[in-house]
Structure formats: C-alpha cells, structure tokens
Amino acid sequence: MITKQRFLLYVFLFITTLTFAQTKQIDSLTKVLQTTNTTLEKVDIYNEMAFAYINVKFDSIKPISERAIALSKTIDYSKGIAVAKKNLAIYYFFVGQREKSFDNMYSSISIFKEEKDTLGLSRAYGNLAKIHKAIGQYNESLNAYDTAIYFNKLINDNAELISNYTNIAGIKVKQGNLREALKAYNTADELNKKVKDDYLSASIKSGVGLLYEQQGKFDSAIVLYDESIKIFKELQNTRNVAAMANNIGNIARKKGDYLKSIEYFDLAIESAKEINNPRLEAIFLNNLANNYLDLNYNSKALELYKESAQAIKGVDDYTYAATLSNIALIIKEQNQEEGLKYLQEAYDLYVKMDSKPNLITNLNQQADYYYDKKEYQVAKDLYLKSKFILKSVIADFQKSSTWIGLGKLNLVLKEIDSAQIYGDEALRLSKDIKALKNEKRATFLLYQIAKAKNDSKTALEYLEIHQKLNDSLFNEDKSKALGKLEAELDFKNQNEKLSLERETEKRESAMELRFRKNLILALAGVVLGLTIIVILLFAIKRQKAKTNRRLHAYSDELHSKNEKLKQLHVQKNRLISIISHDFRGPLNNLSDFLDLYLNKDLTTEEFDLWLPEIKQSIDSTQKLIENLVSWAKQSLNEFQINKEEINLFKSTSNLIELYDKAIKDKQIKIENNIPEDAQIYIDKNTLDLAIRNVMSNAIKYCNLEDSIAFSYEKHKDFHKVCIEDTGIGMNQETAEKLFNSDLISAIGTGKEVGTGIGALLSKNFIEENGGTIWVDYSEVGKGTRICFQVPVNSLN
C-alpha cells in the first residue's frame, strides 16, 4: 500500500520536473516549426502543439488552433481545419462553453466525413464521447464510444480501442453496472497484452480500482491505485497522479481516516493547480469538503462546496450534482425546505445520468430529512426506493448506509425485529468493507435496539464497541490536528473532561489561586513593556518605509518622464519624416499638374477627369494637418480636457454624415446600434477626434459593399464603445502594434494613404479621459473591431 511519504515524494518530483517534462514535446514542435517551409506542415505542427497543451496550459489551445484554421483556409486544407476544430472543442469544454464545444466537434466530424478520413472520425468521436461523459450525459457518451470503436476496428487502432473500452467501463461503474464494467475492463486488458502500452495498463488498473472501491473492497482498490501511480509517475503524467491521489483520499474518508484523506486531497488540488486544470481542481475541492462535512466543520465545508460549485457549474454535471447534495446537508440545519430543493435538483441530474450509486446516496439523504422532520412513512418509502435500486448494483457502502436508515426507521416505528435484521446486516457489511464510519453508526443503532429490548448486557457491549470505534476514528494524533472537530464529534468525552477540570478548579487552594493571579500580573507587565517596545520599533520602521516609498515614487516619476521624452523624440523624428514625404508628395503632384494645365498640355476633359483624385489628395493632406496640430497641442499640454455628459448617438450620427460621400462611393452599409438616449462622460473634442479617426480607418480598409457597425455598452464603472467593420482586417502583429505608441501606416482598398497618426492620437486622447482603446478583434480577410472605454461620471 502506498505510504504518505512516498506519495509526497511523487508530488515533489512532479512539481520540480513538470515544466520540463510536459513542455518538452511543445519545445520540440516549436523548433521544428521554425525550420518548416510548407504551410501544410505548419498547420499539422500547430495542431499537434494545441493538443499537447491540453494537459499543460489549456488556454493556449485557442490561439494556436485559430492560427491553424487561418493557415488551412489559405491552402484549402480541410483536414487541418477539422483537427483544429476538434482541439477547439476541447478548449471550449474546459472554459464551460458547451454549445461552442459541441458545435466545433460536430463541425470537425462533418469535415472528416466529407474527407472520408476514418482515423480523424475515430479520434473525433472518441473526444465527443469524453465530453458527453464529463458532463454526465452517459447514454450519449456510450453511443459516441460505440461509433469510435467501429472506426477503431476499421483501421486496427488498438491503442484507441483500449482507451475507449476503458472509458466505457468507467461510465458503467458510475451507473452502478459493475458486471458490464468488469467485462469492458477485461476486454481492454486482453487487447493491451498485445499492445503492451504502459499508460493504458495504468488506466485499466486505476479503472478496476474504482470498481473495487464501489464494491467496498478498499484494500484491493488501493493496491491498484498504488500500481497506477507508479506507472503514471514514470510517464510523468501529473494529471493522472492527481486523480489517483483523489481516489485514495476518497477511500480514506470512507474508512474514517480523515487526516490522511485531507492530506491526499490537498496534494491532488495542488497538482491540479500546477497543470492549470480548474475542472479537476473543482472536483477535488468538492471531495475535500466531504471530509469537513463528516467532521461537522460545516462552515469550512460550505466554503469549499460553494467554491467548487461556482467553478464546475455548466462544466461537469456529475460533480455539480454531488456538490448540490452536500450543500443541502449543511443548509438543512438552518432551512430544511431549502436544503431539500438542492437535493431534488441533484436527484434530477442523477436520474438524467442514470447514476445508480449516487441516486441511492441521494435518496438516503432525502430520507434523512424526512426522518428528522418525523415524517417517518415518507422517509421509509425513500429508503425502500433506495433498497430497490440496490438490487441492480453492487455497492456495499451505500447498502450499509441504507440498511442503517431502514433500521432506524423500523426502530422508531416499533418494528424491533426488522430493525434488528437491518442493523446486523449493516454492521456485517461495514466490517467487510472496513468502513469505520458506518460501523460506528451500526453499533450505535444496535445499542439502541438492545436497549429497546431491555437487553442491558448486549446494549452495554455495543456501546463499548461504539466507543472504541470513536477512539479509533479520532485518536490522539487527530485530536492535535483537529481538536475543534473532535470536540464537536466526541462530545461525551469532552464534557467529561470539562466537568473534571471544573471540579479540579473548585478544589484548588486559595494560595494556588493567589499565586496564579500574581503570575498573571507579572506576565501582563512584561507583555505590556514588550508591546510598547514593539510599537516604537514599528513606528520607526513605518516612517522609514514611508521615506523609502517617497524616494521610489520620485525615482519612478523621473524614469516615466524620461521614457516619455524618449518616446516623443522617436515620434518627432517620425513626424518630420511624414511631413517631408506626405506633404511634399501631394504638393509636388499638384504643382506638376497645374503646370501641365497652364502649359496647355492637358485638355479640359482630362483636367475634369483628374479633379476627384486631386480633391482626395488635398482632403487627405488637410486631415493630416489637423491631426498634426492636435498632436502638437497634446504633446505640449495645450489641449484642454473638459468632460461633460454627451449624447453618444447624436455625436456618432453627425460624424457619419461627414463621411457620407466616402461611404456612398464604397457602398458601405452603416449600422448605428447605439441607443438614442445613450450618454457618455467625455471631452467632446477628443470623442469626435477618436471616433473620426477610427471610422476613417474603417472606411479606408473596407471593400465595396462591406459594413461598419457602432455598438455601446454601459457598465457600472465605465462606458464601452465599439466600431466594427467587415473589411480587409489586420494580422496579429499589426493589431498588437496599432495602439502601442508605434506609427503604423498602410494603403487603403481605394488606394487611400495613411500615416498612423490618427491611431496614436485616438490612444492619447482616450487616455487623457482616463480610458483605454484597443483592437478587440481583427483577422485578415474578416474585418476589425476597435473598442474604447472611459469611466462613468463619478458624481452621478
């Protein structure tokens, strides 16, 4: 059996080698990517990298997969899109966006079908099954696994075949169908004798361990978990090591070894955090909280349950239902009806999942509610319903709990013989599976039954056994670590100790009392003197820290001003270059054009033909002059900011009218989705300048019949405005630099010339209003969305 010291060593080794071990493949792929020339190979590498990030840093899956899709589209590589969408489905599952997860997975499957890609279909259906399984949709999961297995067999993919049989067995265990589960595990094991895959071997062992745990064969389960941990440790698979720690923690709790259980769950949680897996972390938090609930440390348990529920809702129905059940057990102390609602919601989820072991536990919990309310017949009906389900599953731990409940009810209903039968059977089962907690409950029930029969000798024997089990569950080591919990649970012993202490105090002599008082006074004097010294030292230290903070602030301010001067110097040189090029070019062209006309080298018809282009050149130059003047004023702090409440709809409508000709020339569709009563707190000049520049760029980079849309959101602390177009878009590098103090210029779709000053001015003026501006979205060929936000009027 695995020892705590050995497991601690495993976890230590994982924490110290995790980054190297799990990023080794990613680093290798990154190096290959740098030397790859073909786009197709790059797509395949991106998809491999995205999949490799699943157990390392799942939030990296999305940008890499989107990059793979974008590249695939440029070469019409359907398989690359399908694989990327499959990976995106996993990402969206992790962040709780089920609809997007399924949409991407079904889109991936559809492409694989069109391409007649059997391997791709087998992997996609396998992943679809895992998503259904994780959220408790077991029947849908089993159907998807059956389809995956069909494709596995077509291409002789034994590794995936074994994995799928193992996962099917896991579902059967959760449904309580242990015979079918064992059959699936045996099939997987027989196949693996040919493949000899260590990872699959460990997965099968851990699965069978879970089956044994469900049957109450805790020692056999721990042996298999121990063997699995060794293999997963050699494979440097932290996720599965954490899962095994979770399983051992569950067994320790069921056996009443709460300290060991809490330690294992703490280690499992740390491992989940290390691999950035919030779903696993939430599951482990829920299981950790079960210990505190058993120990009557309800405030701690409720805190952990709520933390788990918040993270797991919409991601994992199985764990969410378990969390609801446990929250109900705590809430019932204050509000029984509210607690019952939580249990019934969990019950509905378990019915949907057809999870029989959990249905049994849930029914027992509901029965306990009605037992406490003295509605004994309702409670009995629920226990009998639980008993009926037990006929179709092998779940000795749940059975012992149900038998204890039926024993209590028969006792209170004066059906002593039936109570005796259930009590004896509950004790036998508890002993067989070494569930000390239920063994303790069963012995107390049998004590009450013997007492009801006036069998004092038997009653005393069971009471003594019950007390020994109490001592076994909460021994001296546990009382040191969980003194508060022992006081709540072992109240009888504690009350005896308190009574003894009171009696001792009464018998103490007056001399001993005076001695204590004098000692207390002396200690108080010493403490007071030390306190004064500490206060003086603290005051000196605080003053010194205050002085240091001022010095650091002055230093930071000087550094900031120096950086700003450097930035202005760079911008100044860039602007001089712009002035020399963008002013001189149009003016020289205009001068040459007039010379040709005056020299009669141009006819009137040719002159009229060139006039629109000349007008466009002059307008562009005029706008450049306006922006330069604004930039100069802002740089010299001559631009005054006067904030006021402005009707945003009217302002944007007026600005749209200014660009009416350009909009009509490109037949652009404008959507002003800003509410007519929307108010924004900002300086009007800066608002007009920012929107004008962003809109001008949107028009510039739109093609014929594209669209531009304005939107607005009001939040508690800020207003948010977005301008979105369906134009040519930008690559990621350009988008990142646009508002990052760089002057980015590009030619528009109508050959309009840009300088980048507009973006820089927009950034500066929005920041002058206490806000921020950024590229919210942009993709080449798909358009751009620019957003800015400014604070609300604090006076309101």
N, C-alpha and C positions, 0 to 999 in steps of 0.2 A: 504493500500500500504506500502511496506517495506521502512523504512527510512534508510538514510545513517548511522546513529548512530547504529541502530540495526544490520545492516549488518557488520559494523566494529566490533561489539561485537561478532558476529558469527565467523568471521575470527580469532579474537583474541583467542577465546575459542578453535578453531581448531588448531591453531599454538601451543598453550600451551599443548594440550592433544593429538596431533596427534601421537606422538611416542608411547605413552601408548596404545591408542585406536586401532591403526592399526597393532601393533605388538603383541597384546595380544594373538591372535589366534596362531601366529607363536611361541611365547614363550611357549604356552601350548603344541603345537605339538613337540617342541624341548625336553621338559621334558618327554613326552610320548615316544619319540624315544630312550631316554637313558635307558628306562626300558623294551624296546621291544626286544624279543629274536629271533623271526622268521624273516627270510629275506622277506617273502611276506608282513608282516605287515610293515616292514621298508620301502619297496617300496611305499606302499599306503600312508604312512606318508610323505615321500619325495614329492610325487606328490601333496598332499594337501598343503604342505609348498610352493611349487613352484607356485601353483595357488594363494595362499594367498599373495605372493609377487607382484602380478600383479599391484596392486594399491599402493604399498609401495615402492618397490625398484626393478624395473623390471629386472635390470641386474643380480639379484640373481637367476632368473628363470633358466638360462642356466646351471650353475654348479650343481644345485640341480637336475634338470631334467636328466642331463647326468649321475649323480650318480644313479638315479632311473633306468635308462636304463641298466647300467652296472650290477646292482644287479639283475634286472629282467632276464637278459640273463643267470645268473648263476643257476637260478631255472626254466628257460624256462617259465616265467610268461608273456604271450603275452599281457594281459590286462594292466599290469604295463607299458610295452613299449608303448602301444597305448596312454595311458593317458599322459605319459611323452612327447611323440612327439607332442601331442596336445598343451601342455604347451610351448614346444619349438617353435611351430609355432607362438604363440603369442609373444614370445621374439623376434624372427626374424622380425616380423612385426614392433615392436617398434623400432628396430635399422635400419629399412629401407631395409632389405634384403628380398624382396618379393618372389623371387624364392625359397629360403630356407624355407620361411614361408609356401608357398603352398605345397612344397614337403613334409614337415613334417606333414601338416594337411591331405593331401591325403594318406600318409603312415598310419597315425592314423586311418583314415576311413577304409582303406583296412583291417587293423588288426581287427577292430571292426566287419567288415562284416564276416570275417573268423570265428570269435568267436561267431557270431550271438548275439552280445551284443547291444540290442535295446537302452538301456539307453546311452551307450557310443556313439552310432551313433547319437542320438538326440542332445547330447551336442556338438559333433564334427561338425555336420552340422550347428548348431547354431553359433559356433565360426567361421566357414568358411564364413558364411553369414556376420558376423560382419566385417571380414577382407575385403571382397568384398565391403561392404558398406563404410567402412572408406576410401578406395582409389577411391571411385566414380564409381565402377562397379555395378550399381544399378540393372540391369536386372539379372546378375549372382547372386547378393545377394538375390533378391526376389526368385529365383529358389531354392537356398540353404535353405532359410527360409521355403519355402513350404515343402521341404523334411524333415526338422527338425520338423515342425508341424505334419507331418504324423506320425513320430516316437513318438512325444509327446502324441498324441492321443492314440497310441497303448498301452502306459504304464500309461496313465492317469496322466501325469506330467503337472498339471495345471499351476504351477509356471513358468516353462519354456515356456509353451504355451502362457501365458500372456505376458511374456517378448518378445517373438518372434512377436506377433501381434503388440506390441508397437513399436518395431523396424521397422516392415513393414510400419506402419503408418508414422514413421519418414522419410522413403525413399519417400513415396508418397507426403509428404509435400515438400521435396526438389525438386521433379519432378513437383510440382505445381498442383498435382491431389488431391485437398483438400477434395473433397467429399469422395473419396476412403479412404483417410487418416482418416477422421472423423468416417467412418464406422469401420475401424480397431481399432481405439481407443475405440469406443463404445463396440465392441466385447471383447476387453481386460478388460474394466471396468466391464462388466457383469460377466465375469469369476472371476474377483477379488472380487466380492461381496461374493463369496463362500470361496475363499482362505483367504481374509482379510489380505493381506500382505502389510505392510506399505511402504516398498521400492517400490514395484510395483505400489502402489497407487500414490506415489510421481512421479514416472517415467511417468505414464499416464497423471497426471496433467501438468507436465512440457512439455510433448509432445503436448497436446491440447493448452497449452500456446504458443508454437511455431507456431501452426496452426493459432491461433488468431493473432499473430504477423505478419504472412504472409498476412493475410487478412486486416491488418492495424488496428485491434482492440487492440490498445496498452494497454489501461487501463485494459481490461479483461485479457490480457496476463500477465500483471504484477501481478494481483491478484493471478493467478495460479502459477506463479513463486514464489511469496511470500509464498504460502501454501507449495510448494515443498521444498523450503529452510528450512522451519521449520521442516519438516519430515526428510530431509537429515541431518540436524544438530543434531536431536535427535538420528539418526542412526550413527552419527559420520562419515559420508561419505563425505570427503573433496572434492573428485573429482567432485561429482555432485553439491555440493555447489558452486564450482568454475564455473561450467557450467552455473548455474543459474545466477551468477554474470555477466557472459559473455552475457547472453541473455538480462538482464536488461540494460547492457551497450549499447547493440545494439539498443534497443528501445530508450534510452535516446539520442543517436546520431541522430536517425531518427526524433525525436521530437525537435532537435536543442539544447538540454541541454548538451553541450559539456563537461563542467566541471564535471558534475555528471557522464557522460559516461566514461571519462578518469579515474576517481576515481574507478569506478567499474572494469574497465579492469585492472588497476594496482593491485587491490586486487585479481582478478582472476589469473593474472600472478604469483603473489607471492604464491598463493595456488598451482598452477601447479608446481612451483619450489619445493615447500615443499614436494610434493609426487613424485618428480623426473619423471615428465611426459613431455618430450620435445615436443611430438606431440601437446598436449593441449597448451603448452606454445607458440608454433609457431602460433596456431590458434588465441590465444588471442592477440599476438603481431600484427598480421595482422589486427584484428578488432580495436585495439588501434590506429594503424596507420591511419585508416579511418577517425578518428576524426581530426588528424593533416592535412590530405589531405583536408577535408572540410573547415578547417580554414586557408588554404593556407600556412601552415607551411611546405612547401614541402621538405625541407632538412631533417627535423625530420621524416616526413612520409616515405621518401625514405629509410632512415637509418633503420627504423623498418620493412619496407616491405622486404628489402634485407635480414635482419636477419631472418625473418620468412621464406622467400623462401628457404634460404640455409638449414634450419632445416627441412622443410616439403617436399622438392622435393623427389619424389620416395616413399613417405610415405602416403600422403593424396592428391590425385589429385584435390579434391574439393577445399580445401583451397589454394593449389598451383595455381589453375586457378584464384581464386579471387585475389591472390597476384600479378599475372602477369597483370591482368586488372588494378590494382591500380598503379603498377609501370609504366604502359603505360601512365596513366593520367599525371604522373609527367614528364616522359621523353619527351612527346609530346611538351613540352614547348621549348626544345632545338632541337628535331629532330622528326618531325611528322611521318615520314615514319617508323622510328624505333619503335615509340610508337604503330603504327598500327600493326606491326608484333607481338608485345606482345599481343595485343587484339585478333588478329586472332588465335594465339596459344591457348589462353584461350577459345576462341569460340569453337575450335575443341574439347577441353576437355569437355566443357559443352554439346556439341552435343552427344559425346560418353556417357555421364552420363544421357542424356535426362533430364537435369535440366532446366525446362522451365523458372522459375523466373530469374535465372541467365542468361539465353540466352537473355531474354528481356533486362535486365540491360546492357549486353554486346553489343547488337545491338544498344541500345540508345547511348552508349559511342562511338561506331564506327560512328554513325550518327553525333554526336557532332564534330568528327574530320573533316568530310567532310563539315559540316556546317561552321566550322572555315576556311576551305580552299575555301569556297564559291562555292563548288560543290553541289549546293542545291538539284538537282534532285537525285543524289546518296544518299544524306542524307535522303531525303524524302522516297525513296524506302526502306531504312533500318528501318526508323521509322514505315512504313506501315507493314513491315515484323514483327516487334515487336508487332504491333497492332493485327496482325493475330494470333500470339501465345497467346495473352491476351484473346482471345475468349475461350480458353480451360482451363484457370486458373482463380482463384480469387486472385488477387494481386494488391490491390488498390494503394499501394505506388508506385510500378513500373508503374501502369497505369497512375497515376498523372504525373510521370516524362515523360512518352511517350507523353501524351497529351500536356504537356508544349513544348516538342520538335516539335511536329506537328504544334502547334500554332505559334511558332517562324518561322518555315519554310513557313507556309501559309502567315504570315505577310510580310516576305521578298519577297515572290512571288506575293504580292499584292492581295492575296485571303483573303480579310479582313473578310468577313462573316464566312468563315471556321475557320479562326484564332480565331474569337470571340467565336465560339461554343466550340472549344478545350480549350480556356482559361477559359471560365465559368465553364466547366466540371472539369478542373484541379483544380480550386480553390475550388469547392464544395467537391471533393474527399479529398483534402488536409485538409480542415476544419473538415470533418467527421473523419479522422484518426489522427487529431491533429499533422500533420507533418508540423511544422512551417517553416522548410527549403523550402519545395515545395510550401507552402502557400505564402512565400515571393517571390519566383520566379514567381508564377502565378499572383500575384498582379502587379508585375513589367511588365509582359507581357501584362496584361490588361491595364495598364497605357500607354504602347506604342501603343496598338490598339486604345484606345480612342484618343490619340494624333494624330494618323494617320487619324482618322475620324474627326479631328478638334473639338472634344468634350472636350473643356478645363475644364469644370466643373467636368465631370466624370474622366478625366485624373488626375486632382488635388486630387480627393477623393481617387483614387487608390494609388497615390503617397504617400499620408498621411498614408494610411493603411500600405503600404510597409515600410515606415519609422518607424512606431510603431512596426512592426514585427522585424525590425532591432534592435530596442531598447530592445524588449523582448528577442531576441536571445543573445544579448550582453549587459547585464545590468552592473550596476556599480561593482557588486561583480566579475563578469567575467573579467571586464577590469583590475581589480587589479591583478588577477592571470594570465591573458593572454593579457597584454597590447600590446605586439607586434602583436598578432594576430588580435586584434580589430583594430589596426592602419591599417593593411593591408586590412581588410574586410570593415570596416566602414570608408572608405577613405574620404567621403564627410564631415562628422562631424569633422574629424581630420584636414582636410585642413582649415575648417572654424576656428578651434581653433588656428592653426598656424598663420593664417592671423591676427587674433585678437591679438596674442602675439607680432607679428611684429609691429602692429600699436601702441601697448602699449609701446614698446621699443622706438619707434620714439618720443613719447610724454614725455618720462622721462626727467626730468631737468638735466642740467649739474652737479648740486650739488649732485643729487642722483647717477649719474654715477661715480663722483669722490669718493663718499663715498664707493661705491661698490669696486672700484679699491683699495682703501686703506684697506678695509676689506680683500680683496683677498690677498694683500701683507702681511698683518699681519698673516693671516691664513697660508700663504705659509711659513713664518718664523717659526711659531710654528711646522708645519708639518716637515720642514727641521730639526729642533732641535730634534724632536721625532724620525725622521728617523735615525739620527746619533746615538742616544742612542740605538735604536733597533739594528742597525748594530753592535755596540760594544758588546751588550749582546749576539747577535747571534754568533759573533766570539768567545767569551768566551765559550759559550755553545758548539760550534762545536769542539773547542780544547779539552774540557772536554770529549765530546763524542768520539773523536779520541783516547784519552788516555784510555778510558774505553774499546774501541774496541780492542786495543792492548793487554790490560790485559786479556780480554776474549779470544783473539786468543791464547795467551800463555797458558792460562788455558786449552783451548780445545786441544791444541797440546800435553800438558802433559797427559791429560786424554786419548787421542788417543794412545800415546806411551805406556801408562800403560796397556790399553786394549790389544794392540798388544803383549806386553810382556806376559800377562796372556794367550792369545791365543797360543803363541809359546810354553809356558810352557806345556799347555794341549797337543799340538801336539807332543812335545818332548817325553812326557810320553807315548803317544800312539805309537810313532815310536819305542821307546825302546821295548814296548810290541811286536810290529810287528817283530822287528829284532830277539828278543829272540824266537819267535814262528815260523815265516815264514822262517828264516834262519836255525834254529836248526832242524826243522822238515825235510825238504828235505835233509840236510846234514847227519842227523842220518839214514834216509832211505837209502841214497846212501852208507853210511858206512856199514850198515847191509847187503845190497845187495852184496857188494864186498866181505864181509866176507863169505857169503854163497857160492859165486862163487869160492873163493880161497880155501875154505874147501871142494870143490867138491860136495857141497850139491845141486848145480844147474848144469843141463846139458847145453851144448852149445845151444841146441834148446830153452830151457827155457830162457837162457840169451838173445838170439836174440828176443824172444817174449817180454821181459821186456824193451829192449833198447828204443823203442819210448816213453814209459812213463817216463823213466829216463831223456831222452833228453828234453821232455816237462817240467819236473820239474826243470832242470838246466836252460832252457831258461827263465822260469818264475822268477827264483831266480836272473838271470842276469839282467832282466828288472827291478826287484825290486831294485837291487844295483844301476843301472843307475838313477832311479828316486830318490833314497835316496841321491845320490851325488848331483843331480840337486837341490833337496830341500835344502840341507845343504848350497850349494853355494848361493842360492837365499836368504835364511834366514840370511846369513852373509854378504849380499850385495856384494858378489864376482861375481855374474852373470852380465855381461855387456850387455846392450841392444844397438844394433847397427841397427837402422831401415834403410831399403832400399826398393826400388821397386822390387818385386819378381813376377815371372810368377807363378801364383797360380795353373794353370793346370799342369805344369811340376812337381811342388812340390808334388801335390797330387798323380800324376801318379807314381812318384818314390816311394812314401810311400806305395801305393797299391801293388807294386811289392814286397816290403819287406814282405808282409803278404800273398804272393801267395800260399804257402803251406796250411796255415790255412784256406784260402778262398776255396781252392780246396777240402780240407778234408770235409768241411761242404757244399760243392756245392753251395756256396753263389753267387748270381748274383750281380755284381758291376756295378753301373751306374755313370760315371763321367760326370755330366751335366755342369761342369764349362767350360766357353768359353776358347778356346785355347789362346786367347790374353788377358785373364783377368790378371790384375796386382794388387797386394796388397802391401800396405806400412806397413812393419812389420819387426821385427828381425827374420832372417831365422831360427835360432836355436829354438826360442820359438814357431814359427809357426809349425815346424816339430814335436816338442815335444807335442804341444796341439793336433794337428791332429792325431799323432800316438797314443796318449792315448785314445782319443775319438773313433778312429777307432778300436783300440784293444778291447775296451769295447763292441763296436757294434758287432764285430765278436764273442766275448765271449758269448754274450747273444742272438745270432741268432740260430735258429734251422736249420736242413737240408733244403736246397733249399730256404731259406729266401733271402732277398735282402738288399743291402746297397746303398744309393744314395747320391752323393755330389751335392750341388747347390750353386749358388753365385748370389748376387745382389749388384750392385753398386748404392749408393745413393749420394746425393750432399755432405754430410758431412762424410759418413762412408762406409766401405765395410762390407758386411754381408755374412758369410759362414755357411752352414748348412750340417750336416751329419745325415741322416735319415735311420733307419733300421726297418724291419718288425718283429723284434724278440719278446722276451717274455715281454718287457715293464716293467714299474715300477708302484707302487701305488703312489698316490698323495703325501703322507708323505715323501717317499724316494726321489721323484723328487724334492721336495722343499729343502731337506737337502743336495742334491748331491754337489752343489757348494756353500754351506753355511758354509764353514770352518769346516765341520764335515768329518771324515774319514768313508765312507760308503763302506762296502765290501759285496760281495755275490758270490756264486758259479755259474759258467757259465754252459751253456747247455751241454758242453763237460767235465764237472767237473773241469773246469779251476778255479784256485784260484785267488781271487782279494784282494787288500788291501785298495783301495780307495785313495792311494797317487796320482795316475795319475790324477784323477779329481781335487784334491787340487792343484797340480802343474799346470794343464791347467788353472785353475782360476787365480792363482797368476801371471803366465807369460802373459796371455792375458791382465790382469790389468796393468802389467808393461808397456805394449804397449799402454796404455790409453784406452783399450777396456773393453768389458764385455762379459761374457759367461753365458748361461742359458739353462735350459730344456724347449724348446719351446713347446713340446708336448710329453706326454707319457701316455699310458693306458695299464693296464695288459692284455696281450694276443694280443695287437695290435701294439706294437713297440714303438720306441722312436725317437724323433728328437732333437738333440743338435745343438744350434746355437751360434756363437760368432760374434762380430763386433768390428772393430778397425777404428780409424779415418783415413781419406784420408790424403795425403801429402799436408799440408797447403801451401807449396812453389809452388805447381802446381796450 
